[in-house]
């Protein structure tokens, strides 16, 4: 079984959407690939320069929270409320941000490999999803500080990359980064 590459997910997202890209479109495009891409895409949107757009980190944080919570509860497929599904981002801004960071992602894909896979499978992945749900909520208050929401977004991105590639080492790094996010939130509040 071949693994899904992050660069392929981003190419698919750009190819399968145009105009404004809604949260609902992103979820529907990737729900058949499991929860990991659904964690990765909103986290990347909040991490990339698109995360500097007012409201985007909050939308991404709430989306991530809902997806993570459902993953933790063992849901078969994600559900999001209509008001969240209809929130959108300009396709051209998304394309520019993805194209800017894609070379880095392609290089990172070269070192990702399945290891410590017990961490990426259930029930461990459910506990990790619950942890990610809590961290994703930190994006909401951190949005008031320019680019601060990128810290939890980066941590969740690394965690999602570990899940997507069944790389437990990367997953552990993501979890440690999420712990650092908690420290940032304590400093801010």
Secondary structure, DSSP 8 states (H G I E B T S, - for coil): -----HHHHHHHHHHT--SEEEHHHHHHHHGGG-HHHHHHHHHHHHHSGGGGSTTHHHHHHHHHHHHHHHHHTT-SS----HHHHT-EEEHHHHHHHHHHHHHHHHHHHTT---BSGGGTSTTHHHHHHHHHHHHHHHHHHHTTSTTTHHHHHHHHHHHHHHHHTTBHHHHHHHHHHHHHHHHHHHHH-
